[in-house]
Amino acid sequence: MHNVYRHFRRSILVGCALLGSACSSLQPVDLQPEYTPAPAEAAVWETLVGERPGDWYALLNDGPSALDWRLRAIDSATGSIDLQTFLWTVDTAGSLVLDHLVAAAERGVAIKLLVDDSFLLGKDDILLELARHPNIEYRIYNPYKRRSNNVVARQALNLAEFHRLDHRMHNKAMIVDNRVAIVGGRNVADEYFGLHDVANFRDMEVMVGGPIVLEVSAEFDSYWNDRWAVPIESLSHVRHTAADLDAARRVREANVHVHAEQSDAERLVDWRNLVAKAVDGKGTLFADDPPEENPAEQSEAPVQVANALMAMIDAANEEVLIVSAYLIPTPALEGAVERAVRRGVRIRMLTNSIRSNNHLTAHSAYRNHIRTLLDNGAELHEVRIDASDRDIYMLSPIEEKKLALHAKALVIDSDTVFIGSANLDPRSLRINTEMGLLIESEALNAQVREAVTPDFSKANSWQLQLDADDRVVWVSHDVTLTEQPAASMLQRIEDWFFAHLPIEDEL
């Protein structure tokens, strides 16, 4: 009986401690500002500037080649690497990036890593080990104060700070030597590079060089020096344990089919070929301002990117192609689409179908807008999980692999493209911070149009139409469906249920 009482008493004390910790708010940090160094004067970059002195843009359309170029850029660094991302998984792709970054640090490159805390469950030990390297700094953006390996436990421990933690950094960029940068939608994990065994994303990025890179690095600096960018080693309840990085670094030999290591001379040849095929253009970087104070207490939402996107649609004269993994139109977006169609602008939109969407709640909210978008004159397309041409985006064999959309892009008229991290949903447009490049270039516009042409085809996506009875139907190259192409009746029921919940503004 005494043991039972003692156990009960201990449980009460633990519960009280947890509640107390949950009420203790994380405070922002005040650190000396650090900035990306001036552009490195390494031979590889001087050679490229000699051949292409202005801004240039190269589309990274498929996953495997995007990983190749990410690793090639890291291996070319001589002075600095800044990496900003929403998600980083230490799988094959994540381990390859980690391995190459550590190798760069070991040859003297100064590396700054800024990662959002949404998916850093159980990673604190390996992050601390990285941060211990004298040439690597690792900061977590808007972190959970109370760390846990379990997502439910972590939410419970930080319940009192829900409104702060609801605001996430969704930005994605990598800047190498302040000479080249990658901007777009890809996180660092297998599914974003076509390496996953089951399901992969169709995503999109752009590699940029020239003076525009200075704008990208300045955006990184603004987040790195924000008071909510917290060094991993300073978070409470985090204690260093000697994490073994060897497993994460033993990836090269087993994955030569994924990425072939190169000599400096071989890399230079590839860089020269890339720059020769790249296109000129005028780029403008749009990025939401990071919060100066507690994100939960901001007087204004981070809407710089959202306002820019609406202005892009309003400025269109002929056609807008919208590619958005998660499409939940806000009133502002529905208004922009309606105004555009009334002006005679063709609006074509590509998003995920019920089966390809990895967030069913996002699809459930989107389905409530399908009829409005169609009635307003937009043309809707939804990615097929079994798209005929999914081999474009992933490694073979593909027979058992599924496709989903993660790209975020606008193709405007015949001369402008926007590629970035922002979906057209309330979370991207009003809650999270986002970034992207608006590029004025007829050549890049043509390249992106050609790249997304397969995505809009009926062999790869469902085209939503109204039939003779004014009902929505899903039309593909081989079948027409009178209801959503769901995986099962249970998925339909879940979709209907979520569609009736008042959660759209959080999605």
N, C-alpha and C positions, 0 to 999 in steps of 0.2 A: 504493500500500500504506500509505504514511504517512497519507493522508487517511482510509482505512478504519479504521486504528488510532485516529486522533484522534476519528472519529465514534463508534466503539465505546466509547472512554474517556469521551467526553462523555455517552453514554447511561447508562453505569454511574454517573457522578457525579450525573446528574439523577435516576436511580432511587433512589440513596442519599438524596438530598435530599428526595425525595417521602416515602420511608419515615420519614425523620427528622421531617419536618413532620407526618406522620400520627400520630406518637407524642407530639407536643406538644399538651397539652390546653388548651382554652380555660378561662380563669379567670373567675368571675363578677365583676361590677362593683359597686362601692360608690358610690352617688350620693346626693346630698341628696334626700330624699323630696319628691315633688310631689303635690298633691291637686287634684281637680276643684273649681273655684270654687263658691261658694254659688249657689243658683238665681238666674238673671238676672231682673232686674225689668223686662224689656222689655214694651211695651204688648201685644204679641200674647199673651204668657203670662199677664199680669194679666187680660186679657179672658177667657181660657179658665178661669182659676181662679175668676173671678167667676161663671161659668156652671156649673162643675163642680169644686168645691173638693176633693173626695176623690180616691181612686185611680180611674182609668178604664182600660179595656182595649178595643182595637180590633184585630180579626183582620186580618192581611195574608195573604190566602189565595192570590192569583195573582201571578205574577211581574211583569208590567208595572205593576200598581198598587203593588206593593211597592217598585219602583224609583222610581216617582213620589213616593211618600211619603218615601223616603230623601232624594231630592234636595230636596223641599219643606222637609224638616226642616233640612237643611244651609243652605238659603237663608234660613231664618227665624232662624238663630243670630245672636246679638249678642255673646256673651261667650266661649263655649267649645264645642268638639266633641271628644269622646273616641271613637275607633273601635278596636275590638278584633276581629280576624278571623283565621281559619285560612288563607284563600286570597284573593288579590287579583290578578286578571289585568287587564292594561291593554288590554282590548278595548273594545267600545262601552260596555257598562255600567261597566266599570272606569274608562274614560276620562271618562265623564260624572261619576262620583263624584269622580275626581281633579280635574277642571275646577272643579266646584262647591266642593270643599274649598279649592282655591287661591284662588278668588274670595272665599270667606269669610275666608281668611287675609289677603287684600289689603285687606279692609275692617276688619281689626283683631281678628278672632276668633282666640283661642288654640287651636291644634289639636294633639292628641296622637294619634299613630297607632301601634298595637301589632299587629304581624303575625307569625304563626308563620313559621318559615323553611323549611317543607317544600317549598314550590313557588316560592320566590323565585329561581329560576334565571335568571341573566343580567339581573337587574333592578337591580343595585347602583348603576349610574350614575344612573338616574332617581330612585332612592330618595335618593341623596346630594343630587341637585338639589332635591328636595322638602325635605330636612332643612336645606338652606342657607337656606330662607326664615325670616326672624326670628320668624314666628308659627307655625311648624310644627316639631314634634319627631317624630322617627321612630325607633322602637325595634323590634328584631327579637327575638322570644322564643326562647330556647334555640338560639342560632344555630350553624351550621356555621362553624368557625374558618377553614378553607381554602375559599375561594370558587371556584366554577367554573360555567361555563355548561352543562356536561354532567353529567347526573345520575349516570352511572356513575363519571366521574372524581371528582365531589364525594364520593361514597360511599367511593371508594378512598382519597382524600386524608384522610378523617376516620375511617378504619376503626377506629383505636384507641379512638375515642369512641362506638362504636356504641350502647352501653348508655345513655349520656346522651342521645344524639340520638334514641333510640327513643321517648322521652317527648315528646309534642307537646301544644301548647296548641290545643285544638279549640273553645274558647269563641268566641262571636260576640255582640257587642253594639255599639250606637252610642248615645251619650248626647249630647243637644244642650241646651246652656245649663243642664244639671242640672234640666231641666223635663220633657223627654220622652225616651223611650228605645225602641229596637227590640231585641227579644230573640228568638232563634229559631235556625233551621238554615241560613239562607242565607249563603253566601260572596259575594264581590264578583267576579262574572264573568257573561258573557252567559247561560250555560246555567241560572243560578239565577233569571233574570228573564224567561225565555221568549223571548230574543232570538237564540239560536243557530240557525244555518241547518240543522243536522242533528239535534241531540238536545238536549232540555231536561229539567229536573227539575221534578217536582211538589214544592214545598217549602212551608214554613209559618213565619210569624212572628207576633208580637203587638207592636203599638205601645202603650206604656203612658205614663200621665201621673199626676201626684200624688206624694205622699210616697214611694211605692214606688221612684221613680226614684233617690232617695238611696241605696237599697240596691244598685242596679245600678251607680251610679257608685263606690260604696265597693268593690265587687268589682273594677271596672276599676283603681282605685287600688292594690289589693293586688297585682295583676299588674304594673302599671306600675312600682311601687317594688320589685318582686322583683329579686334580684341577677342573675337570668338574663334580664332584659329589657335588652338591650344596645343602646346608640345605634349606628346604622348606621355613623356616621363613625369609630367607635372600633375597628371590626373590623380585624384584621390582613389585609394583602394587599389592602385596599380603598383605591383611590386615586381622588380626585375627577376626573372628566372632565366637561366642560361638556355635560351632556345637554340636548337640545332638548325642552322640554315643549310646544312649540307644536303638534306633531302630536297629542299626547294631549288638547290643549285645543281643537282645531278639530273638535269633535264636535257642537256644539249645532245649527248650521244644517243639517247633514246628517241629523240625527235628530229633527226636530220631530215625526215620527210616533211617536217613542218617548216624548218628554217635552216638553210645552209650557211654555216659560218664563212666569212670572207676575209681576205687580206685587205689592207688599206687600198691597194691598187684596184682590186676588184670592186670595192665599194665606190671608189671614185668613178669608175666606168658607169656604174649604175646611176650615180648621182647626175652625171653629165647627160645620160640618156633621159632620165626623168625630167631634168630642166629643159632639155631640148624639145620634149614633147609637151611640156607645161604650156599654159596659156597666160597671156597678159590680162590685166584687168584692174579696175579700181575697187579696192576693198574698204568697207567701213565695218568696224567691230561694234556690235551692240552687246552690252552686258549690264545686267542688273547691278545696282549699287549694293555692296554688302552692308548689313545693318551696323550703325554706329553704336547703338545700345542693345538692350535685350530684344531679340527678334520678335518676342511676343508683345512688346510695347512700342513697336514702330508706329509712328503717326501715319506713314504712307506705306502701302504695299510695294514690293519690288516689281514695278510694272514697266520699266524702261524697255525691255525686250518686247513685252506684250503690245505696248503702244506702237513700237516700230513695226511689228508684224501687221497690225491693223492698217497702219499707214501704207505699207507695201501693197496690200490688197486694194486699198482705196486708190492707189496710184496706177493700178493696172489698166491697160487700154484694150487688150485683146484676149489674154488667157492667163489663168493662174492654175498651175498644178500644185496641189497640196499633198504632201506625204507626211503623215503624222501617226505614229504608233498608237497613241491614245488620243482619240478625237471626241471631246465632250464640249461642244460649242458653248461659249459664254454668250450672253446677249450682245456683247460688242462684236464677236465673231459672226454670229448669225446676221447681225445688221450689216457688217461689211460684205458678206457673201450676197445678201439680198441686193444691196446697192450696186455691187459689181455686175450681177446678172442683169439688172435693170439698165445698166449702161451698155449692155451688149457683150460683156466679158464672159467668156466660157470658164466655168469653175469645175475642175476635176479633182476629186479627193480620194486618196488611198489611205485606208486604215486597216486595222486587224478585224478579222471575222470572230465570231463567238468561239471557235475552236483554236484559232491561232493566238488570241489575246491571252497573255500570261497573267492578266489581272481581270478576273471575271466581273468584278464590281465596276471596273472602268467600262467594259463593254455594256453592262447593264444600264449605266447612265447614258452612254452613247445611243443606245437603241431608242431612248425617249426623244431623240432629236432627228431620227432618220426621216420621218415624214415631213418635218419642217424643212429640212435641207432639200429634199426632193421637190417639195412644193415651191421652194424658192428658186429652183432651177439648177441646183448643183447636181453634178454627176458623181455618184458614189460607187466606190470599188472597195472590196474587202479581201484581204490576202487569204488564199487557200493554203491550209496547212500542208497539203500534198501538191503544191504548185509544180507544174511540169518542169519548169526550168530552175528549180531550187538548187541544182548543182552549181549554178553561177556563184553562190554565196558560201558554199561549204565544201569540205574535203570529201572525196569519195571513200567508201561507197555510200550512196544516199538512200537506198531503197527503204530503210527503216527510219530514216530521219525526217523530222517535221520542221516546217518553216514558220517563222513569225516575223512580224515587222517591228523594227526598232528605230528606223531612220526618221529624221526630222528635217524636212527641206521644203522650200517653196521655189518654184520655177515661174518667173513672172515675164510675160510677153516673150520677146525673143532676145532679150539683152541682159537679164538680171537673174541672179540665183541667191537664195539664202540657205545656208547649211549651218546647223548648230545643235544645241542640246534641248531646245524647247519643244514640247508637245503642244498641241492646241487643246488644252484642257485647263480647268480652273487651277490645278496645282501648279502647273508650269507658268500660267499667265498671271497668277496673283499670290502664290504662297512661296514656292521655291525660288531660288535665284537661278538664272539661266544666262547663256551667252551664245553668240553666233556671228557669222560673217555674212554681210550683204556684199555681193560681188557683182559689179557691173562689167559684163563680158559676154559678148555674143558667142564667142567660141566655147566658153565654159557652159553657157546656157544650152548650147547644142549638145555638148557632151552629156550633161545631166539628163536632158530630154531623151537622148538615146539610151542612157543607162536605165531609166525608169520605164521605158517602153514595154519591156517584158512584164514588169510588175502590174501594169494596167491591162494586160491582155487577158482574155477570157480563159486562157489555159492556166493562168496563174492567180487570178482573182475573180471573185464573184462580182458581177455588175448588178447593182440594184435598180430595178425598173418598176413602173406601175403597169399592171396588166389591164385587160379590157374592163375588168370589174373594179378598177381603181385600187387594187391591192398591191402591196409590195411583194415582188418576187426576186429571187436570187438566180441570176442567169450565168451559166458557165459555158464552156465550149462543148460540153457533153451532156448537160442536164439543166433543167429549170426547176427550182424548188419554190414551193409556196409558203414555206416557213424557214426560219434560220437554219443554216447547216450545222446544227449542234451535234455533239458527240453522242448524246444520250438524252432520254426523257428527263433524267435527273438534272442534267445541265440546263435544260430548258426551264425546269421548275426553279432552280437556283437563280437563274438569270431573271426570271419574272419577279422573284422575291426581292432581289437586290434593286431591281428597277423601281420598286415602290418605296424604298427607304430614302429618307431625306439626308443623303450623304454626298450628293453630287458636288457640293462646293468644296469638299475635302479631297476630291479625286483628281 
